[in-house]
Amino acid sequence: MLFDFQTHTFLSDGVLSPIELLRRCHVSGYTAMAITDHASPANVQSLVESLARDCREAEAAWGMVTLAGVEITHVPPAAIDRVARMASEAGAEFIAVHGETIAEPVAAGTNRAALESDYVHALVHPGLLSPELGHVARENGKYIELSARRGHSLTNGHVANVCREAGAKLLVNSDAHEPGDLLTEALARRVARGAGLDADETETVLVDNPLELLARLGRTITEGAGA
């Protein structure tokens, strides 16, 4: 099984249309994935509506579970919960927040705002996530990303350690912006093991946690998905 809950199209800063990204993910053997184009108050409603149309077309045709989502990006921390609620009300199935990666000037307080919002499912590339916020993630049932993307991945080992100590749940995502960024099973495993996870932890992060997330979202894996 191969899961990826952070990808981008040309509706934000990716290079593919939504339907082409979905097709390439299907051909690459993805079981389930989310498109999470960058969102703010200016575009969140129209973005979700556009992505949902192509996700439904792809799911009907190819059987892969597809989630129309957003990545709330560089939004002031005080507005994150409000924008996440806007995304939810627009029909977003998966809501991520662009965390405090060391590769970009993300506003301090973003990680906390994401983890405290009832509407957010995951905090992606959280940078130097604090132990306190690792516990907040666990208590609030949020998922934390190990990123395959250059720059964002520099703190994967730190993030894995914090989440292990706190008992917070991890996901491996590609943060794909172009076809060459997409995950393979081997790449996803390298990201997890490279972050310091052992074999059992790797299986949990690559299979068990994604299946649990999908169950929370009311989605199930269809027969033949990823084939």
Contacts in CASP RR format, 6 or more apart in sequence:
PFRMAT RR
TARGET T0000
AUTHOR 0000-0000-0000
METHOD contacts of the structure
MODEL  1
MLFDFQTHTFLSDGVLSPIELLRRCHVSGYTAMAITDHASPANVQSLVES
LARDCREAEAAWGMVTLAGVEITHVPPAAIDRVARMASEAGAEFIAVHGE
TIAEPVAAGTNRAALESDYVHALVHPGLLSPELGHVARENGKYIELSARR
GHSLTNGHVANVCREAGAKLLVNSDAHEPGDLLTEALARRVARGAGLDAD
ETETVLVDNPLELLARLGRTITEGAGA
1 31 0 8 1.000
1 206 0 8 1.000
1 207 0 8 1.000
1 210 0 8 1.000
1 211 0 8 1.000
1 221 0 8 1.000
1 226 0 8 1.000
2 28 0 8 1.000
2 29 0 8 1.000
2 30 0 8 1.000
2 31 0 8 1.000
2 183 0 8 1.000
2 184 0 8 1.000
2 185 0 8 1.000
2 188 0 8 1.000
2 226 0 8 1.000
3 30 0 8 1.000
3 31 0 8 1.000
3 32 0 8 1.000
3 33 0 8 1.000
3 171 0 8 1.000
3 172 0 8 1.000
3 206 0 8 1.000
3 207 0 8 1.000
3 210 0 8 1.000
4 25 0 8 1.000
4 30 0 8 1.000
4 33 0 8 1.000
4 34 0 8 1.000
4 172 0 8 1.000
4 173 0 8 1.000
4 174 0 8 1.000
4 176 0 8 1.000
4 182 0 8 1.000
4 183 0 8 1.000
4 188 0 8 1.000
5 33 0 8 1.000
5 34 0 8 1.000
5 36 0 8 1.000
5 67 0 8 1.000
5 94 0 8 1.000
5 96 0 8 1.000
5 122 0 8 1.000
5 143 0 8 1.000
5 145 0 8 1.000
5 171 0 8 1.000
5 173 0 8 1.000
5 210 0 8 1.000
5 213 0 8 1.000
6 34 0 8 1.000
6 36 0 8 1.000
6 71 0 8 1.000
6 96 0 8 1.000
6 124 0 8 1.000
6 145 0 8 1.000
6 147 0 8 1.000
6 173 0 8 1.000
6 174 0 8 1.000
6 175 0 8 1.000
6 176 0 8 1.000
7 21 0 8 1.000
7 25 0 8 1.000
7 33 0 8 1.000
7 34 0 8 1.000
7 35 0 8 1.000
7 36 0 8 1.000
7 173 0 8 1.000
7 174 0 8 1.000
7 175 0 8 1.000
7 176 0 8 1.000
7 182 0 8 1.000
8 14 0 8 1.000
8 35 0 8 1.000
8 36 0 8 1.000
8 37 0 8 1.000
8 38 0 8 1.000
8 71 0 8 1.000
8 175 0 8 1.000
8 176 0 8 1.000
8 177 0 8 1.000
9 16 0 8 1.000
9 17 0 8 1.000
9 18 0 8 1.000
9 21 0 8 1.000
9 35 0 8 1.000
9 37 0 8 1.000
9 51 0 8 1.000
10 16 0 8 1.000
10 17 0 8 1.000
11 18 0 8 1.000
11 37 0 8 1.000
11 47 0 8 1.000
11 50 0 8 1.000
11 51 0 8 1.000
12 37 0 8 1.000
12 38 0 8 1.000
12 39 0 8 1.000
12 47 0 8 1.000
12 71 0 8 1.000
13 38 0 8 1.000
13 177 0 8 1.000
14 37 0 8 1.000
14 177 0 8 1.000
14 178 0 8 1.000
15 177 0 8 1.000
15 178 0 8 1.000
15 179 0 8 1.000
16 24 0 8 1.000
16 178 0 8 1.000
16 179 0 8 1.000
17 54 0 8 1.000
18 35 0 8 1.000
18 50 0 8 1.000
18 51 0 8 1.000
18 54 0 8 1.000
18 55 0 8 1.000
19 54 0 8 1.000
19 57 0 8 1.000
19 58 0 8 1.000
21 35 0 8 1.000
21 176 0 8 1.000
22 33 0 8 1.000
22 35 0 8 1.000
22 54 0 8 1.000
22 55 0 8 1.000
22 58 0 8 1.000
22 62 0 8 1.000
22 64 0 8 1.000
22 66 0 8 1.000
23 58 0 8 1.000
23 62 0 8 1.000
24 179 0 8 1.000
24 182 0 8 1.000
25 33 0 8 1.000
25 64 0 8 1.000
25 182 0 8 1.000
26 58 0 8 1.000
26 62 0 8 1.000
26 63 0 8 1.000
26 64 0 8 1.000
26 226 0 8 1.000
28 182 0 8 1.000
28 183 0 8 1.000
28 184 0 8 1.000
29 226 0 8 1.000
29 227 0 8 1.000
30 64 0 8 1.000
30 182 0 8 1.000
30 183 0 8 1.000
30 226 0 8 1.000
31 64 0 8 1.000
31 65 0 8 1.000
31 210 0 8 1.000
31 221 0 8 1.000
31 225 0 8 1.000
31 226 0 8 1.000
32 64 0 8 1.000
32 65 0 8 1.000
32 66 0 8 1.000
32 67 0 8 1.000
32 210 0 8 1.000
32 214 0 8 1.000
32 219 0 8 1.000
32 221 0 8 1.000
32 225 0 8 1.000
33 64 0 8 1.000
33 65 0 8 1.000
33 66 0 8 1.000
33 67 0 8 1.000
34 66 0 8 1.000
34 67 0 8 1.000
34 68 0 8 1.000
34 69 0 8 1.000
34 93 0 8 1.000
34 94 0 8 1.000
34 96 0 8 1.000
35 51 0 8 1.000
35 55 0 8 1.000
35 66 0 8 1.000
35 67 0 8 1.000
35 68 0 8 1.000
35 69 0 8 1.000
36 69 0 8 1.000
36 70 0 8 1.000
36 71 0 8 1.000
36 94 0 8 1.000
36 96 0 8 1.000
36 124 0 8 1.000
37 47 0 8 1.000
37 51 0 8 1.000
37 69 0 8 1.000
37 70 0 8 1.000
37 71 0 8 1.000
38 70 0 8 1.000
38 71 0 8 1.000
38 73 0 8 1.000
38 98 0 8 1.000
39 47 0 8 1.000
39 48 0 8 1.000
39 70 0 8 1.000
39 71 0 8 1.000
39 72 0 8 1.000
39 73 0 8 1.000
39 83 0 8 1.000
39 87 0 8 1.000
40 72 0 8 1.000
40 73 0 8 1.000
40 74 0 8 1.000
40 75 0 8 1.000
40 83 0 8 1.000
41 75 0 8 1.000
41 79 0 8 1.000
41 82 0 8 1.000
41 83 0 8 1.000
41 86 0 8 1.000
44 70 0 8 1.000
44 72 0 8 1.000
44 83 0 8 1.000
44 86 0 8 1.000
44 87 0 8 1.000
44 90 0 8 1.000
44 92 0 8 1.000
45 86 0 8 1.000
45 90 0 8 1.000
47 70 0 8 1.000
48 68 0 8 1.000
48 69 0 8 1.000
48 70 0 8 1.000
48 87 0 8 1.000
48 90 0 8 1.000
48 91 0 8 1.000
48 92 0 8 1.000
49 90 0 8 1.000
51 68 0 8 1.000
51 69 0 8 1.000
52 68 0 8 1.000
52 91 0 8 1.000
55 66 0 8 1.000
55 67 0 8 1.000
55 68 0 8 1.000
56 66 0 8 1.000
58 64 0 8 1.000
58 66 0 8 1.000
59 65 0 8 1.000
59 66 0 8 1.000
63 222 0 8 1.000
63 224 0 8 1.000
63 225 0 8 1.000
63 226 0 8 1.000
64 225 0 8 1.000
64 226 0 8 1.000
65 214 0 8 1.000
65 219 0 8 1.000
65 220 0 8 1.000
65 221 0 8 1.000
65 222 0 8 1.000
65 225 0 8 1.000
67 93 0 8 1.000
67 94 0 8 1.000
67 217 0 8 1.000
67 219 0 8 1.000
68 91 0 8 1.000
68 92 0 8 1.000
68 93 0 8 1.000
68 94 0 8 1.000
69 87 0 8 1.000
69 92 0 8 1.000
69 93 0 8 1.000
69 94 0 8 1.000
69 95 0 8 1.000
69 96 0 8 1.000
70 87 0 8 1.000
70 92 0 8 1.000
70 94 0 8 1.000
70 95 0 8 1.000
70 96 0 8 1.000
71 96 0 8 1.000
71 97 0 8 1.000
71 98 0 8 1.000
71 124 0 8 1.000
72 80 0 8 1.000
72 83 0 8 1.000
72 84 0 8 1.000
72 87 0 8 1.000
72 95 0 8 1.000
72 96 0 8 1.000
72 97 0 8 1.000
72 98 0 8 1.000
72 114 0 8 1.000
72 120 0 8 1.000
73 97 0 8 1.000
73 98 0 8 1.000
74 98 0 8 1.000
74 104 0 8 1.000
74 106 0 8 1.000
74 107 0 8 1.000
75 83 0 8 1.000
76 107 0 8 1.000
77 107 0 8 1.000
77 108 0 8 1.000
77 109 0 8 1.000
77 110 0 8 1.000
77 112 0 8 1.000
77 113 0 8 1.000
78 113 0 8 1.000
80 97 0 8 1.000
80 110 0 8 1.000
80 113 0 8 1.000
80 114 0 8 1.000
80 117 0 8 1.000
80 120 0 8 1.000
81 113 0 8 1.000
81 116 0 8 1.000
81 117 0 8 1.000
81 118 0 8 1.000
81 119 0 8 1.000
81 120 0 8 1.000
84 95 0 8 1.000
84 97 0 8 1.000
84 117 0 8 1.000
84 119 0 8 1.000
84 120 0 8 1.000
85 119 0 8 1.000
87 95 0 8 1.000
87 119 0 8 1.000
88 95 0 8 1.000
88 119 0 8 1.000
93 217 0 8 1.000
93 219 0 8 1.000
94 121 0 8 1.000
94 122 0 8 1.000
94 217 0 8 1.000
95 119 0 8 1.000
95 120 0 8 1.000
95 121 0 8 1.000
95 122 0 8 1.000
96 120 0 8 1.000
96 121 0 8 1.000
96 122 0 8 1.000
96 123 0 8 1.000
96 124 0 8 1.000
96 145 0 8 1.000
97 110 0 8 1.000
97 113 0 8 1.000
97 114 0 8 1.000
97 117 0 8 1.000
97 120 0 8 1.000
97 122 0 8 1.000
97 123 0 8 1.000
97 124 0 8 1.000
98 104 0 8 1.000
98 106 0 8 1.000
98 110 0 8 1.000
98 124 0 8 1.000
98 125 0 8 1.000
99 106 0 8 1.000
99 110 0 8 1.000
99 111 0 8 1.000
99 114 0 8 1.000
99 123 0 8 1.000
99 124 0 8 1.000
99 125 0 8 1.000
99 126 0 8 1.000
99 127 0 8 1.000
100 106 0 8 1.000
100 107 0 8 1.000
100 108 0 8 1.000
100 109 0 8 1.000
100 110 0 8 1.000
100 111 0 8 1.000
100 126 0 8 1.000
100 127 0 8 1.000
100 128 0 8 1.000
100 129 0 8 1.000
101 125 0 8 1.000
101 126 0 8 1.000
101 127 0 8 1.000
101 151 0 8 1.000
101 152 0 8 1.000
101 155 0 8 1.000
102 127 0 8 1.000
102 128 0 8 1.000
102 151 0 8 1.000
102 154 0 8 1.000
102 155 0 8 1.000
103 125 0 8 1.000
103 151 0 8 1.000
103 152 0 8 1.000
103 154 0 8 1.000
111 123 0 8 1.000
111 126 0 8 1.000
111 127 0 8 1.000
111 129 0 8 1.000
111 130 0 8 1.000
111 133 0 8 1.000
112 133 0 8 1.000
112 136 0 8 1.000
114 120 0 8 1.000
114 123 0 8 1.000
114 142 0 8 1.000
115 123 0 8 1.000
115 133 0 8 1.000
115 134 0 8 1.000
115 136 0 8 1.000
115 137 0 8 1.000
115 140 0 8 1.000
115 142 0 8 1.000
116 136 0 8 1.000
116 140 0 8 1.000
120 142 0 8 1.000
121 142 0 8 1.000
121 143 0 8 1.000
121 213 0 8 1.000
121 216 0 8 1.000
121 217 0 8 1.000
122 142 0 8 1.000
122 143 0 8 1.000
122 144 0 8 1.000
122 145 0 8 1.000
122 171 0 8 1.000
123 129 0 8 1.000
123 137 0 8 1.000
123 142 0 8 1.000
123 143 0 8 1.000
123 144 0 8 1.000
123 145 0 8 1.000
124 145 0 8 1.000
124 147 0 8 1.000
124 152 0 8 1.000
124 173 0 8 1.000
124 175 0 8 1.000
125 145 0 8 1.000
125 147 0 8 1.000
125 149 0 8 1.000
125 152 0 8 1.000
125 153 0 8 1.000
125 155 0 8 1.000
125 175 0 8 1.000
126 133 0 8 1.000
126 144 0 8 1.000
126 145 0 8 1.000
126 155 0 8 1.000
126 159 0 8 1.000
127 152 0 8 1.000
127 155 0 8 1.000
127 158 0 8 1.000
127 159 0 8 1.000
128 155 0 8 1.000
128 158 0 8 1.000
129 144 0 8 1.000
129 155 0 8 1.000
129 158 0 8 1.000
129 159 0 8 1.000
129 162 0 8 1.000
129 163 0 8 1.000
130 162 0 8 1.000
131 162 0 8 1.000
131 165 0 8 1.000
131 166 0 8 1.000
133 162 0 8 1.000
134 144 0 8 1.000
134 162 0 8 1.000
134 163 0 8 1.000
134 165 0 8 1.000
134 166 0 8 1.000
134 167 0 8 1.000
134 168 0 8 1.000
135 166 0 8 1.000
135 168 0 8 1.000
136 142 0 8 1.000
137 143 0 8 1.000
137 144 0 8 1.000
137 163 0 8 1.000
137 166 0 8 1.000
137 168 0 8 1.000
137 169 0 8 1.000
138 166 0 8 1.000
138 167 0 8 1.000
138 168 0 8 1.000
138 169 0 8 1.000
141 168 0 8 1.000
141 169 0 8 1.000
142 168 0 8 1.000
142 169 0 8 1.000
143 168 0 8 1.000
143 169 0 8 1.000
143 170 0 8 1.000
143 171 0 8 1.000
143 209 0 8 1.000
143 213 0 8 1.000
144 159 0 8 1.000
144 163 0 8 1.000
144 168 0 8 1.000
144 169 0 8 1.000
144 170 0 8 1.000
144 171 0 8 1.000
145 159 0 8 1.000
145 170 0 8 1.000
145 171 0 8 1.000
145 172 0 8 1.000
145 173 0 8 1.000
146 153 0 8 1.000
146 156 0 8 1.000
146 157 0 8 1.000
146 159 0 8 1.000
146 160 0 8 1.000
146 170 0 8 1.000
146 171 0 8 1.000
146 172 0 8 1.000
146 173 0 8 1.000
146 191 0 8 1.000
146 192 0 8 1.000
146 195 0 8 1.000
146 205 0 8 1.000
147 153 0 8 1.000
147 156 0 8 1.000
147 173 0 8 1.000
147 175 0 8 1.000
147 191 0 8 1.000
148 172 0 8 1.000
148 173 0 8 1.000
148 174 0 8 1.000
148 175 0 8 1.000
148 181 0 8 1.000
148 183 0 8 1.000
148 187 0 8 1.000
148 188 0 8 1.000
148 191 0 8 1.000
149 174 0 8 1.000
149 175 0 8 1.000
149 181 0 8 1.000
152 175 0 8 1.000
153 191 0 8 1.000
156 191 0 8 1.000
156 194 0 8 1.000
156 195 0 8 1.000
157 194 0 8 1.000
157 195 0 8 1.000
157 196 0 8 1.000
159 170 0 8 1.000
159 195 0 8 1.000
160 170 0 8 1.000
160 195 0 8 1.000
160 196 0 8 1.000
160 197 0 8 1.000
162 168 0 8 1.000
163 169 0 8 1.000
163 170 0 8 1.000
164 201 0 8 1.000
169 209 0 8 1.000
169 212 0 8 1.000
170 197 0 8 1.000
170 205 0 8 1.000
170 209 0 8 1.000
171 205 0 8 1.000
171 209 0 8 1.000
171 210 0 8 1.000
171 213 0 8 1.000
172 183 0 8 1.000
172 188 0 8 1.000
172 191 0 8 1.000
172 192 0 8 1.000
172 205 0 8 1.000
172 206 0 8 1.000
173 183 0 8 1.000
174 181 0 8 1.000
174 182 0 8 1.000
174 183 0 8 1.000
174 187 0 8 1.000
175 181 0 8 1.000
176 182 0 8 1.000
176 183 0 8 1.000
185 206 0 8 1.000
188 206 0 8 1.000
189 202 0 8 1.000
189 206 0 8 1.000
192 201 0 8 1.000
192 202 0 8 1.000
192 205 0 8 1.000
192 206 0 8 1.000
193 202 0 8 1.000
197 205 0 8 1.000
211 221 0 8 1.000
214 220 0 8 1.000
214 221 0 8 1.000
END
